[in-house]
């Protein structure tokens, strides 16, 4: 059995009455605003200095640019981590999509600025992230349209014909309402005065809060446009101030117009864990109710939702508390002390310029004394009848105290005015390293504030934007990714909670990171040129250059360097490999030609050498035969037997002729080979 509206109203009013809220002129919220503006502190005296120090504003405004620079200078404030190897590109797509959603489809800079400044000044900053199914209705009139045009308008499901009339000449006059859907995900900064939450909540995150509510004033027209029944809206009470906005309206009902459609109604958008169907399990619901003052009186809608819409951030966390610590909390005392010092110093200067004087009654002309003019005469009856009252000078001591309080402020907030003498004095004592350590300590304090706001505010903001897109954007969206348009369907995304926050820890830390990445690029370039290196890939070189660009404020590094994993990068790689292959083939052909030429030259030299060796051998053989012939001749001459000598002579002559013929053949062959070798050379 479901709870009745009366029971739900009773539960809501009980939660509201026990909730924590920011309100009233005496609340910390209003006091912090007063200190930031430098308003009088109520201790002013007539005739005395009323100057007010603005240390709270100075500290907040010194820190704010550093925080905003960390969150808006780079496109990689937060990235979604891939869950497996094939998920890397998808994680990058989701990261780019959410960044565009925050800063292009919403005014992300203004929203984050509001979040950060409230966190610094009021302990907490608050954003509301929600899907808005807005419907825009526009009334139009058309004159003298044809029957075909009228039928075309009537067939459009987004057009409702209110009136039409026949002009009698075949044309028509038409009045219609055109309806368009303007669905969008909204990032809305929330005033802390308009927010209430259950008093026992003990975490900076509101995701597990039992009860939260955004109390706003809306016109009747706005409620009707949002889809609430006109008859129900007309019965709602006109708004009176509730406790969250009394400081703005001074307990008076504020109406902008006498037009009934513009009358203001107090609306409580409550987010409550409640057991509506009484099954024993409380689930989160969004209950929109109208009220008067601090009580809700009518329920307009009830919807079950998956998660709270809130993102709450703080600069200095307090464990087990929703509220953090603000710069106002840390600097308030310093501002009070410096205000008192300033006033005393100025009063002392006023007294120095308008010194008090003791006179003997009746012995001095008071008109002369009180009239101050150069060279003026004061008439007295006795020389000792006028005596100046000594005014002690507190200027030097006061300025020393001012410097001390400035150091206290710097220590508490991490920021200080430039030009103070303290860094130089430390440098004189301990060298340049002392200055570096001092600056690093200050930067780390501001860096801690930056990181805390990133983890408590920016990280849940991006996760909620992604989850809302997945749950509500059921259309295909065109998105430019890595220089190419892609079709993106958020409704098909799975769960993803792993993220990496990429923000620096201060200006000095960022400079060191830039220097480190620059050195990595130099080292990669050296390694890249080593033969056979396997340590650095093109993708790693691209990642280094990409990080270097983004650290220097270049949001789109792909404008200057080509991603190796992109289609253009792959095409460029193929072209480069093809060109390298062609160059290698040319080099191989040249090398082969050189080798062939060298082989031919070696063969020619070998043939020439062999021919020379053969020539020497033939000459030696020829000389040997000649020696043998001479020996035979001598033997013939000594022979007694003429017949034997004749026979031997004939045999010798025959053998000699044969040998000579053989030698001549070898000589002819040698000559032929020699001419051939000389021709080849």
VEXDREN-2710 file (C-alpha; in Angstrom, 1 decimal):
% VEXDREN-2710
k/r/px/py/pz
1/UNK/0.0/0.0/0.0
2/UNK/1.4/3.3/-1.1
3/UNK/1.8/6.4/1.2
4/UNK/-0.9/9.1/0.8
5/UNK/0.0/12.7/-0.2
6/UNK/-0.7/13.8/3.4
7/UNK/1.7/11.2/4.8
8/UNK/4.4/12.3/2.3
9/UNK/3.8/16.0/3.2
10/UNK/4.2/15.1/6.8
11/UNK/7.5/13.4/6.2
12/UNK/8.8/16.2/4.1
13/UNK/7.9/18.9/6.6
14/UNK/9.6/16.8/9.4
15/UNK/12.8/16.6/7.3
16/UNK/12.7/20.3/6.5
17/UNK/12.2/21.4/10.1
18/UNK/15.2/19.3/11.1
19/UNK/17.4/20.3/8.2
20/UNK/20.6/22.4/8.1
21/UNK/20.5/25.6/6.0
22/UNK/22.4/28.8/5.2
23/UNK/20.3/31.8/6.1
24/UNK/20.0/35.1/8.0
25/UNK/22.0/38.2/8.4
26/UNK/23.9/36.6/11.3
27/UNK/24.8/33.4/9.4
28/UNK/28.4/32.6/8.6
29/UNK/27.5/32.9/4.9
30/UNK/26.4/36.5/5.2
31/UNK/29.3/37.4/7.5
32/UNK/31.7/36.0/5.0
33/UNK/30.1/38.1/2.3
34/UNK/30.4/41.2/4.5
35/UNK/34.1/40.5/5.1
36/UNK/34.7/39.9/1.4
37/UNK/33.0/43.2/0.5
38/UNK/35.0/45.1/3.3
39/UNK/31.8/46.3/5.0
40/UNK/32.1/48.3/8.3
41/UNK/32.4/45.9/11.2
42/UNK/30.2/47.8/13.6
43/UNK/33.1/49.1/15.8
44/UNK/33.4/52.4/14.1
45/UNK/33.5/55.6/16.3
46/UNK/32.5/59.1/15.3
47/UNK/35.6/61.2/14.4
48/UNK/37.8/58.1/14.1
49/UNK/39.1/56.2/11.1
50/UNK/36.6/53.8/9.6
51/UNK/39.0/52.1/7.1
52/UNK/38.5/48.3/6.7
53/UNK/41.1/45.8/5.6
54/UNK/40.1/43.4/2.8
55/UNK/42.4/40.4/3.6
56/UNK/39.6/37.9/3.0
57/UNK/38.9/39.3/-0.5
58/UNK/42.6/39.5/-1.3
59/UNK/43.3/35.9/-0.3
60/UNK/40.3/34.5/-2.2
61/UNK/41.0/36.6/-5.3
62/UNK/44.7/35.5/-5.2
63/UNK/43.8/31.8/-5.0
64/UNK/40.9/31.9/-7.4
65/UNK/42.9/32.5/-10.7
66/UNK/45.3/29.7/-9.9
67/UNK/42.4/27.3/-9.3
68/UNK/40.5/28.4/-12.4
69/UNK/43.7/28.2/-14.5
70/UNK/44.2/24.6/-13.4
71/UNK/40.7/23.7/-14.4
72/UNK/40.2/25.6/-17.6
73/UNK/43.6/25.9/-19.3
74/UNK/43.8/22.3/-20.4
75/UNK/41.3/20.0/-22.0
76/UNK/42.4/17.1/-19.8
77/UNK/41.1/18.2/-16.5
78/UNK/39.7/14.7/-16.0
79/UNK/40.0/11.6/-18.2
80/UNK/38.1/8.4/-18.1
81/UNK/40.4/5.4/-17.8
82/UNK/40.0/2.4/-20.2
83/UNK/39.1/-0.9/-18.6
84/UNK/40.8/-3.1/-21.2
85/UNK/43.1/-2.8/-24.3
86/UNK/40.2/-2.4/-26.8
87/UNK/38.6/0.3/-24.6
88/UNK/41.2/3.0/-24.9
89/UNK/39.7/4.9/-27.9
90/UNK/36.2/4.7/-26.4
91/UNK/37.5/6.1/-23.1
92/UNK/39.0/9.0/-25.0
93/UNK/35.8/9.6/-26.9
94/UNK/33.8/9.8/-23.6
95/UNK/36.4/12.1/-22.1
96/UNK/36.2/14.5/-25.1
97/UNK/32.4/14.3/-25.2
98/UNK/31.9/15.1/-21.5
99/UNK/34.4/18.0/-21.8
100/UNK/32.4/19.5/-24.7
101/UNK/29.2/18.9/-22.8
102/UNK/30.6/20.9/-19.8
103/UNK/32.3/23.8/-21.6
104/UNK/30.5/24.0/-25.0
105/UNK/26.9/22.9/-24.4
106/UNK/26.9/24.5/-20.9
107/UNK/28.7/27.6/-19.6
108/UNK/31.1/25.4/-17.7
109/UNK/33.5/28.2/-16.9
110/UNK/30.9/30.2/-15.0
111/UNK/29.6/27.1/-13.2
112/UNK/33.1/26.1/-12.1
113/UNK/33.9/29.7/-11.1
114/UNK/30.8/29.8/-8.9
115/UNK/31.7/26.4/-7.4
116/UNK/35.3/27.4/-6.6
117/UNK/34.5/30.8/-5.2
118/UNK/31.8/29.5/-3.0
119/UNK/34.1/26.8/-1.7
120/UNK/36.9/29.4/-1.0
121/UNK/34.6/31.9/0.7
122/UNK/31.7/29.8/2.1
123/UNK/33.3/26.5/2.8
124/UNK/31.3/24.6/0.2
125/UNK/30.4/25.2/-3.5
126/UNK/27.3/23.6/-4.9
127/UNK/26.3/22.6/-8.5
128/UNK/23.1/20.9/-9.6
129/UNK/23.4/18.6/-12.6
130/UNK/20.2/17.3/-14.2
131/UNK/18.5/16.3/-17.5
132/UNK/16.0/18.9/-18.6
133/UNK/13.4/17.7/-21.1
134/UNK/12.3/21.2/-22.0
135/UNK/9.5/21.8/-24.5
136/UNK/9.4/25.1/-26.3
137/UNK/6.0/26.2/-27.7
138/UNK/5.8/29.1/-30.2
139/UNK/2.6/30.6/-31.5
140/UNK/2.6/31.6/-35.2
141/UNK/0.2/33.1/-37.6
142/UNK/0.1/32.4/-41.4
143/UNK/-2.0/34.4/-43.9
144/UNK/-3.1/33.4/-47.4
145/UNK/-1.7/29.9/-47.4
146/UNK/-3.0/27.3/-49.9
147/UNK/-5.0/24.2/-49.0
148/UNK/-1.9/22.1/-49.8
149/UNK/0.2/24.1/-47.3
150/UNK/-2.6/23.9/-44.7
151/UNK/-2.7/20.1/-45.1
152/UNK/1.1/19.9/-44.8
153/UNK/1.1/21.9/-41.5
154/UNK/-1.8/19.8/-40.2
155/UNK/0.2/16.6/-40.9
156/UNK/3.2/17.7/-38.7
157/UNK/2.9/16.0/-35.3
158/UNK/4.8/18.9/-33.7
159/UNK/2.2/21.5/-34.9
160/UNK/-1.2/22.0/-33.4
161/UNK/-3.7/24.1/-35.4
162/UNK/-5.5/26.5/-33.0
163/UNK/-7.6/28.4/-35.5
164/UNK/-8.0/28.5/-39.3
165/UNK/-10.4/30.3/-41.5
166/UNK/-11.3/30.2/-45.2
167/UNK/-10.6/33.5/-47.0
168/UNK/-13.1/32.6/-49.8
169/UNK/-10.5/32.8/-52.5
170/UNK/-8.9/29.4/-52.1
171/UNK/-6.5/30.6/-49.3
172/UNK/-6.6/30.2/-45.6
173/UNK/-5.5/32.1/-42.5
174/UNK/-4.1/29.9/-39.7
175/UNK/-3.0/30.3/-36.1
176/UNK/-0.9/27.4/-34.7
177/UNK/1.4/26.3/-32.0
178/UNK/4.8/24.8/-32.9
179/UNK/6.3/22.5/-30.3
180/UNK/10.1/21.7/-30.2
181/UNK/12.0/19.5/-27.8
182/UNK/15.0/21.2/-26.3
183/UNK/16.3/18.3/-24.2
184/UNK/19.6/19.1/-22.6
185/UNK/21.8/18.3/-19.6
186/UNK/22.2/21.3/-17.4
187/UNK/24.9/22.5/-15.0
188/UNK/23.3/24.9/-12.6
189/UNK/25.2/26.8/-9.8
190/UNK/23.1/26.8/-6.7
191/UNK/23.0/29.5/-4.0
192/UNK/23.8/28.0/-0.6
193/UNK/20.9/29.9/0.8
194/UNK/18.6/27.9/-1.4
195/UNK/19.9/24.6/-0.3
196/UNK/19.0/22.4/2.7
197/UNK/20.1/19.0/3.8
198/UNK/19.6/16.5/6.6
199/UNK/21.5/17.7/9.7
200/UNK/23.2/14.4/10.4
201/UNK/24.9/14.1/7.0
202/UNK/28.6/13.6/7.5
203/UNK/30.3/13.7/4.1
204/UNK/31.3/16.2/1.5
205/UNK/29.6/14.0/-1.1
206/UNK/25.8/14.2/-1.1
207/UNK/25.3/11.0/-2.9
208/UNK/24.2/9.1/0.2
209/UNK/22.3/12.0/1.8
210/UNK/18.9/11.0/3.2
211/UNK/17.3/14.3/2.4
212/UNK/18.3/17.4/0.3
213/UNK/16.2/20.1/-1.2
214/UNK/16.6/23.0/-3.6
215/UNK/14.1/25.8/-2.6
216/UNK/13.4/28.2/-5.4
217/UNK/10.8/30.7/-6.5
218/UNK/9.1/30.1/-9.8
219/UNK/6.4/31.8/-11.7
220/UNK/3.1/30.2/-12.5
221/UNK/4.0/30.4/-16.2
222/UNK/7.2/28.5/-15.6
223/UNK/5.5/25.7/-13.7
224/UNK/2.9/25.3/-16.5
225/UNK/5.6/25.2/-19.2
226/UNK/7.3/22.5/-17.2
227/UNK/4.2/20.4/-17.6
228/UNK/2.2/21.0/-14.3
229/UNK/-1.5/21.2/-14.6
230/UNK/-2.8/24.8/-14.9
231/UNK/-5.7/24.3/-12.5
232/UNK/-3.4/22.9/-9.9
233/UNK/-0.9/25.7/-10.3
234/UNK/-3.6/28.4/-10.1
235/UNK/-4.6/27.0/-6.6
236/UNK/-1.1/27.3/-5.2
237/UNK/-0.3/30.1/-2.7
238/UNK/1.7/33.1/-3.7
239/UNK/5.2/32.9/-2.4
240/UNK/6.3/34.5/0.8
241/UNK/9.9/34.4/1.9
242/UNK/11.3/31.2/3.4
243/UNK/14.2/31.1/5.8
244/UNK/16.7/30.5/3.1
245/UNK/16.2/33.8/1.4
246/UNK/15.2/36.2/4.1
247/UNK/18.5/38.1/3.8
248/UNK/17.7/38.9/0.2
249/UNK/14.1/40.1/0.5
250/UNK/14.0/41.5/4.1
251/UNK/11.0/39.3/5.1
252/UNK/8.8/40.9/2.4
253/UNK/6.9/39.2/-0.4
254/UNK/8.6/40.1/-3.6
255/UNK/6.4/40.2/-6.7
256/UNK/7.7/41.3/-10.1
257/UNK/4.3/41.9/-11.7
258/UNK/0.6/42.0/-11.2
259/UNK/0.2/39.5/-14.0
260/UNK/-1.1/36.3/-12.5
261/UNK/1.0/34.2/-14.8
262/UNK/4.1/35.8/-13.2
263/UNK/3.2/35.5/-9.6
264/UNK/5.9/33.8/-7.6
265/UNK/5.4/30.4/-5.9
266/UNK/7.9/28.7/-3.5
267/UNK/8.9/25.3/-4.9
268/UNK/10.7/22.7/-2.9
269/UNK/12.6/20.2/-5.2
270/UNK/13.2/17.5/-2.6
271/UNK/15.4/14.5/-3.0
272/UNK/14.4/12.0/-0.4
273/UNK/15.0/8.4/0.5
274/UNK/11.5/7.2/1.3
275/UNK/9.6/3.9/1.3
276/UNK/6.6/5.0/-0.8
277/UNK/5.2/1.5/-1.4
278/UNK/5.9/0.4/2.2
279/UNK/7.9/-2.7/1.2
280/UNK/10.5/-1.9/3.9
281/UNK/13.1/-0.5/1.4
282/UNK/13.6/3.2/1.1
283/UNK/14.6/4.4/-2.4
284/UNK/15.6/7.8/-3.7
285/UNK/12.8/9.9/-5.1
286/UNK/12.5/13.4/-6.5
287/UNK/9.4/15.0/-5.0
288/UNK/8.4/18.5/-6.2
289/UNK/6.2/20.3/-3.7
290/UNK/4.9/23.8/-3.4
291/UNK/4.9/25.6/0.0
292/UNK/4.5/28.8/1.9
293/UNK/7.3/29.9/4.2
294/UNK/9.0/26.9/5.7
295/UNK/6.3/24.3/5.1
296/UNK/5.3/22.4/2.0
297/UNK/1.5/22.3/1.3
298/UNK/1.0/20.6/-2.1
299/UNK/2.8/17.8/-3.9
300/UNK/3.2/18.4/-7.7
301/UNK/5.1/15.3/-8.8
302/UNK/6.9/12.2/-7.5
303/UNK/9.5/10.3/-9.4
304/UNK/12.0/7.6/-8.5
305/UNK/15.5/8.6/-9.5
306/UNK/18.9/6.8/-9.6
307/UNK/21.2/9.4/-7.9
308/UNK/21.3/12.8/-6.3
309/UNK/21.9/15.7/-8.7
310/UNK/24.4/17.5/-6.4
311/UNK/28.1/18.1/-6.7
312/UNK/29.6/19.7/-3.6
313/UNK/33.2/20.9/-3.4
314/UNK/35.4/22.3/-0.7
315/UNK/39.0/23.6/-0.6
316/UNK/39.9/22.3/2.8
317/UNK/38.3/19.0/3.9
318/UNK/37.1/18.3/7.4
319/UNK/36.8/14.6/8.1
320/UNK/33.2/13.3/8.8
321/UNK/31.7/16.8/8.0
322/UNK/29.8/18.1/5.1
323/UNK/31.1/21.6/5.5
324/UNK/34.8/22.2/4.9
325/UNK/37.0/25.1/6.0
326/UNK/37.0/28.3/4.0
327/UNK/39.6/31.0/3.4
328/UNK/37.3/33.3/5.4
329/UNK/37.6/31.0/8.4
330/UNK/41.4/31.1/8.2
331/UNK/41.7/34.8/7.5
332/UNK/38.8/36.4/9.4
333/UNK/40.9/37.0/12.5
334/UNK/43.8/38.5/10.5
335/UNK/41.4/40.9/8.8
336/UNK/40.0/42.0/12.2
337/UNK/43.5/42.6/13.5
338/UNK/44.7/44.5/10.5
339/UNK/41.5/46.6/10.4
340/UNK/42.2/47.7/14.0
341/UNK/45.8/48.4/13.2
342/UNK/44.9/50.4/10.1
343/UNK/42.4/52.5/12.1
344/UNK/44.9/53.2/14.9
345/UNK/47.7/54.1/12.4
346/UNK/45.4/56.5/10.5
347/UNK/44.2/58.1/13.8
348/UNK/47.8/58.5/14.8
349/UNK/48.6/60.3/11.5
350/UNK/45.5/62.5/11.9
351/UNK/46.7/63.5/15.4
352/UNK/50.2/64.2/14.0
353/UNK/48.8/66.6/11.4
354/UNK/46.3/68.1/13.8
355/UNK/48.3/68.1/17.0
356/UNK/46.5/68.9/20.3
357/UNK/47.8/71.9/22.4
358/UNK/47.6/72.7/26.1
359/UNK/47.0/76.4/26.9
360/UNK/46.8/78.5/30.1
361/UNK/43.3/79.6/30.5
362/UNK/42.9/83.3/29.7
363/UNK/46.5/83.7/28.5
364/UNK/46.0/82.8/24.8
365/UNK/43.9/84.2/22.0
366/UNK/42.0/81.1/21.1
367/UNK/40.9/82.5/17.7
368/UNK/44.5/82.9/16.7
369/UNK/45.4/79.4/18.0
370/UNK/42.5/77.6/16.2
371/UNK/43.1/79.5/12.9
372/UNK/45.9/77.6/11.0
373/UNK/47.7/79.7/8.4
374/UNK/51.3/79.9/7.3
375/UNK/53.3/82.4/9.3
376/UNK/50.2/83.2/11.4
377/UNK/50.6/85.0/14.7
378/UNK/49.1/83.6/18.0
379/UNK/48.7/86.3/20.6
380/UNK/49.7/85.2/24.2
381/UNK/50.2/87.0/27.5
382/UNK/53.0/84.7/28.6
383/UNK/55.6/82.7/26.5
384/UNK/54.9/79.5/28.5
385/UNK/51.1/79.8/28.1
386/UNK/51.1/77.3/25.1
387/UNK/52.5/73.8/25.3
388/UNK/52.0/71.0/22.6
389/UNK/50.7/67.7/23.8
390/UNK/53.1/65.0/22.7
391/UNK/51.5/62.4/20.4
392/UNK/53.4/59.1/20.5
393/UNK/54.3/57.8/17.0
394/UNK/53.2/54.2/16.4
395/UNK/53.9/54.1/12.6
396/UNK/57.0/52.0/12.6
397/UNK/55.7/49.5/15.2
398/UNK/52.4/49.4/13.5
399/UNK/53.9/48.6/10.1
400/UNK/56.1/45.9/11.6
401/UNK/52.9/44.3/13.0
402/UNK/51.3/44.7/9.6
403/UNK/54.2/42.7/8.0
404/UNK/53.8/40.0/10.7
405/UNK/50.1/39.7/10.0
406/UNK/50.8/39.4/6.3
407/UNK/53.1/36.5/7.0
408/UNK/50.5/34.9/9.2
409/UNK/48.0/35.3/6.3
410/UNK/50.4/33.8/3.8
411/UNK/51.0/30.9/6.1
412/UNK/47.3/30.2/6.5
413/UNK/46.2/30.7/2.9
414/UNK/49.4/29.9/0.9
415/UNK/49.3/33.3/-1.0
416/UNK/50.8/36.7/-0.3
417/UNK/51.3/40.0/-2.1
418/UNK/54.4/40.1/-4.4
419/UNK/57.4/42.2/-3.4
420/UNK/57.7/41.4/0.3
421/UNK/61.2/41.2/1.8
422/UNK/60.8/37.8/3.4
423/UNK/61.9/35.6/0.4
424/UNK/65.0/37.8/-0.2
425/UNK/66.0/37.6/3.4
426/UNK/65.7/33.8/3.4
427/UNK/67.7/33.7/0.2
428/UNK/70.5/35.8/1.8
429/UNK/70.7/33.4/4.7
430/UNK/70.5/30.0/3.1
431/UNK/71.0/30.6/-0.6
432/UNK/68.7/30.2/-3.6
433/UNK/67.5/26.8/-2.5
434/UNK/65.8/28.5/0.5
435/UNK/63.7/30.6/-1.8
436/UNK/62.8/27.5/-3.8
437/UNK/61.7/25.6/-0.7
438/UNK/59.7/28.6/0.6
439/UNK/57.9/29.1/-2.7
440/UNK/57.3/25.3/-3.0
441/UNK/55.7/25.2/0.4
442/UNK/53.3/28.0/-0.4
443/UNK/52.5/26.5/-3.8
444/UNK/51.8/23.1/-2.2
445/UNK/49.2/24.6/0.1
446/UNK/47.4/26.2/-2.9
447/UNK/48.0/23.0/-4.9
448/UNK/46.3/21.0/-2.1
449/UNK/43.3/23.3/-2.4
450/UNK/43.3/22.8/-6.2
451/UNK/43.5/19.0/-5.8
452/UNK/40.8/18.9/-3.1
453/UNK/38.3/20.9/-5.2
454/UNK/39.2/18.7/-8.2
455/UNK/38.5/15.5/-6.3
456/UNK/35.4/16.7/-4.5
457/UNK/33.9/18.8/-7.3
458/UNK/35.3/18.3/-10.8
459/UNK/35.5/14.5/-10.7
460/UNK/31.9/13.9/-9.6
461/UNK/30.8/16.6/-12.0
462/UNK/32.3/14.8/-15.0
463/UNK/31.0/11.4/-13.9
464/UNK/27.5/12.7/-13.4
465/UNK/27.6/14.3/-16.9
466/UNK/28.6/11.0/-18.4
467/UNK/26.0/9.0/-16.6
468/UNK/23.2/11.4/-17.4
469/UNK/24.2/11.3/-21.0
470/UNK/24.1/7.5/-21.0
471/UNK/20.8/7.4/-19.3
472/UNK/18.9/10.1/-21.2
473/UNK/20.6/10.8/-24.6
474/UNK/19.1/8.2/-26.8
475/UNK/20.0/9.8/-30.1
476/UNK/23.1/9.5/-32.3
477/UNK/25.3/12.6/-31.9
478/UNK/27.9/13.9/-34.4
479/UNK/31.1/14.7/-32.6
480/UNK/34.6/15.7/-33.9
481/UNK/37.2/13.4/-32.5
482/UNK/40.9/13.5/-33.5
483/UNK/40.1/15.8/-36.4
484/UNK/37.3/13.5/-37.8
485/UNK/33.6/13.6/-37.3
486/UNK/32.3/10.5/-35.5
487/UNK/28.8/9.1/-34.7
488/UNK/28.5/8.8/-30.9
489/UNK/25.7/7.0/-29.1
490/UNK/25.9/7.7/-25.3
491/UNK/23.0/5.3/-24.6
492/UNK/25.2/2.4/-25.6
493/UNK/28.0/3.2/-23.1
494/UNK/28.6/0.8/-20.3
495/UNK/29.5/1.5/-16.7
496/UNK/32.7/3.5/-16.0
497/UNK/33.9/4.8/-12.7
498/UNK/37.6/4.7/-13.0
499/UNK/39.0/8.2/-13.7
500/UNK/42.2/10.2/-13.5
501/UNK/42.2/13.8/-12.4
502/UNK/44.9/15.8/-14.2
503/UNK/45.4/19.1/-12.4
504/UNK/48.7/20.6/-11.2
505/UNK/49.6/21.3/-7.6
506/UNK/50.4/25.0/-8.1
507/UNK/52.1/27.3/-10.6
508/UNK/55.6/26.2/-9.7
509/UNK/54.6/22.5/-10.0
510/UNK/53.2/23.1/-13.4
511/UNK/56.4/24.7/-14.6
512/UNK/58.4/21.8/-13.3
513/UNK/56.0/19.4/-15.1
514/UNK/56.5/21.4/-18.4
515/UNK/60.2/21.2/-18.0
516/UNK/60.1/17.5/-17.2
517/UNK/58.0/16.7/-20.3
518/UNK/60.4/18.9/-22.4
519/UNK/63.3/16.8/-21.2
520/UNK/61.5/13.6/-22.0
521/UNK/60.9/14.9/-25.6
522/UNK/64.6/15.6/-25.9
523/UNK/65.5/12.2/-24.6
524/UNK/63.0/10.5/-26.9
525/UNK/64.5/12.3/-29.9
526/UNK/68.0/11.1/-29.0
527/UNK/66.8/7.5/-28.5
528/UNK/64.7/7.7/-31.7
529/UNK/67.9/8.2/-33.8
530/UNK/69.8/5.2/-32.3
531/UNK/70.1/2.3/-34.7
532/UNK/67.8/-0.6/-33.8
533/UNK/66.2/1.2/-30.8
534/UNK/63.0/-0.3/-29.4
535/UNK/62.4/2.0/-26.4
536/UNK/60.4/4.8/-28.1
537/UNK/57.4/4.5/-30.5
538/UNK/55.7/7.2/-32.6
539/UNK/52.7/7.0/-30.4
540/UNK/54.8/7.7/-27.3
541/UNK/56.5/10.7/-29.1
542/UNK/53.0/12.0/-29.9
543/UNK/51.8/11.6/-26.3
544/UNK/54.8/13.6/-25.1
545/UNK/54.2/16.4/-27.5
546/UNK/50.4/16.3/-26.8
547/UNK/51.0/16.7/-23.0
548/UNK/53.5/19.5/-23.6
549/UNK/51.0/21.4/-25.7
550/UNK/48.2/21.0/-23.2
551/UNK/50.4/22.0/-20.3
552/UNK/51.1/25.2/-22.2
553/UNK/47.4/26.0/-22.8
554/UNK/47.0/24.5/-26.3
555/UNK/43.7/22.6/-25.9
556/UNK/43.8/21.1/-29.4
557/UNK/47.4/19.8/-30.0
558/UNK/46.1/17.8/-33.1
559/UNK/46.2/21.1/-34.9
560/UNK/50.0/21.0/-34.8
561/UNK/51.0/17.3/-34.5
562/UNK/49.5/14.2/-36.2
563/UNK/48.2/11.3/-34.0
564/UNK/49.9/8.1/-35.3
565/UNK/46.8/6.1/-34.4
566/UNK/44.4/8.3/-36.4
567/UNK/43.4/7.4/-40.0
568/UNK/45.6/10.3/-41.3
569/UNK/48.5/9.0/-39.1
570/UNK/48.1/5.5/-40.4
571/UNK/48.0/6.8/-44.0
572/UNK/51.1/8.9/-43.3
573/UNK/52.8/5.9/-41.9
574/UNK/52.0/3.8/-45.0
575/UNK/53.3/6.6/-47.2
576/UNK/56.5/6.8/-45.2
577/UNK/57.0/3.1/-45.2
578/UNK/56.4/3.0/-49.0
579/UNK/58.9/5.8/-49.6
580/UNK/61.4/4.1/-47.4
581/UNK/61.0/0.8/-49.3
582/UNK/61.5/2.7/-52.6
583/UNK/64.6/4.4/-51.3
584/UNK/65.9/1.0/-50.0
585/UNK/65.3/-0.6/-53.4
586/UNK/67.2/2.2/-55.2
587/UNK/70.1/1.7/-52.7
588/UNK/70.0/-2.0/-53.2
589/UNK/70.1/-1.7/-57.0
590/UNK/73.0/0.7/-56.8
591/UNK/74.8/-1.6/-54.4
592/UNK/74.2/-4.6/-56.7
593/UNK/75.5/-2.7/-59.7
594/UNK/78.6/-1.8/-57.8
595/UNK/79.1/-5.4/-56.7
596/UNK/78.7/-6.7/-60.3
597/UNK/81.2/-4.1/-61.6
598/UNK/83.7/-5.1/-58.9
599/UNK/83.2/-8.8/-59.8
600/UNK/83.8/-8.1/-63.5
601/UNK/86.9/-6.1/-62.7
602/UNK/88.2/-8.9/-60.5
603/UNK/87.6/-11.5/-63.2
604/UNK/89.4/-9.3/-65.7
605/UNK/92.4/-8.9/-63.4
606/UNK/92.4/-12.6/-62.8
607/UNK/92.4/-13.4/-66.5
608/UNK/95.2/-10.9/-67.1
609/UNK/97.2/-12.5/-64.3
610/UNK/96.6/-16.0/-65.7
611/UNK/97.7/-14.9/-69.2
612/UNK/100.9/-13.4/-67.8
613/UNK/101.6/-16.6/-65.9
614/UNK/100.9/-18.7/-69.1
615/UNK/103.2/-16.4/-71.1
616/UNK/106.0/-17.0/-68.6
617/UNK/105.4/-20.7/-68.7
618/UNK/105.6/-20.9/-72.6
619/UNK/108.7/-18.8/-72.6
620/UNK/110.3/-21.3/-70.1
621/UNK/109.2/-24.3/-72.2
622/UNK/110.6/-22.7/-75.4
623/UNK/113.9/-22.1/-73.7
624/UNK/114.0/-25.7/-72.5
625/UNK/113.4/-27.1/-76.0
626/UNK/116.1/-24.9/-77.4
627/UNK/118.5/-26.3/-74.9
628/UNK/117.5/-29.9/-75.7
629/UNK/118.0/-29.2/-79.5
630/UNK/121.5/-27.9/-78.8
631/UNK/122.3/-30.9/-76.7
632/UNK/121.1/-33.3/-79.6
633/UNK/123.1/-31.4/-82.1
634/UNK/126.2/-31.9/-80.0
635/UNK/125.4/-35.6/-79.7
636/UNK/124.9/-35.9/-83.6
637/UNK/128.2/-34.3/-84.2
638/UNK/130.0/-36.8/-82.0
639/UNK/128.3/-39.9/-83.5
640/UNK/130.6/-42.2/-85.6
641/UNK/128.0/-44.1/-87.4
642/UNK/126.7/-41.9/-90.1
643/UNK/123.7/-44.0/-90.7
644/UNK/122.8/-44.0/-87.0
645/UNK/123.5/-40.3/-86.9
646/UNK/121.3/-39.7/-89.9
647/UNK/118.5/-41.8/-88.3
648/UNK/118.8/-40.0/-85.1
649/UNK/119.0/-36.7/-86.8
650/UNK/115.8/-37.5/-88.8
651/UNK/114.1/-38.6/-85.6
652/UNK/115.2/-35.5/-83.8
653/UNK/114.2/-33.3/-86.6
654/UNK/110.7/-34.9/-86.7
655/UNK/110.3/-34.6/-82.9
656/UNK/111.6/-31.1/-82.9
657/UNK/109.2/-30.2/-85.7
658/UNK/106.3/-31.6/-83.6
659/UNK/107.4/-29.8/-80.5
660/UNK/107.8/-26.6/-82.4
661/UNK/104.3/-27.0/-83.9
662/UNK/102.9/-27.6/-80.4
663/UNK/104.8/-24.6/-79.0
664/UNK/103.6/-22.5/-81.9
665/UNK/100.0/-23.6/-81.3
666/UNK/100.3/-22.7/-77.6
667/UNK/101.8/-19.4/-78.5
668/UNK/99.0/-18.6/-81.0
669/UNK/96.4/-19.5/-78.3
670/UNK/98.1/-17.4/-75.7
671/UNK/98.3/-14.5/-78.2
672/UNK/94.5/-14.9/-78.8
673/UNK/93.6/-14.9/-75.1
674/UNK/95.9/-11.9/-74.5
675/UNK/94.2/-9.9/-77.2
676/UNK/90.8/-10.8/-75.8
677/UNK/91.7/-9.7/-72.2
678/UNK/93.0/-6.4/-73.6
679/UNK/89.8/-5.9/-75.5
680/UNK/87.7/-6.6/-72.3
681/UNK/89.8/-4.0/-70.4
END
